[in-house]
Amino acid sequence: MRWVETGPGGRQGFSGEKPVAHVLTFHPRDLRPGKPAWEWALNMPKVPGLEMEGTAATEADAKAAVESVWIAWLDLQPIPGRA
């Protein structure tokens, strides 16, 4: 996944040229010790049983979560001719 900064605290994740995910930091006034600071979401059709959004403590953790879910999402997509 290729990540592009979209402004202060915002990142857009791309697969090829298609935007598929975003990672955003919470507003500083919402930050509390021990609480997640980053929210993430995959911008694709939902798949039952797959969490398409969440929170993470760091930007790296949020990006890793997106990339993990993206791989799982791709694996669950029907491919014509695949048994």
Secondary structure, DSSP 4 states (H G I P E B T S, - for coil): -EEEEEETTEEEEEETTEEEEEEEEPPGGG--TTS--EEEEE-S---TT---EEEESSHHHHHHHHHHHHHHHHHHS--TT--
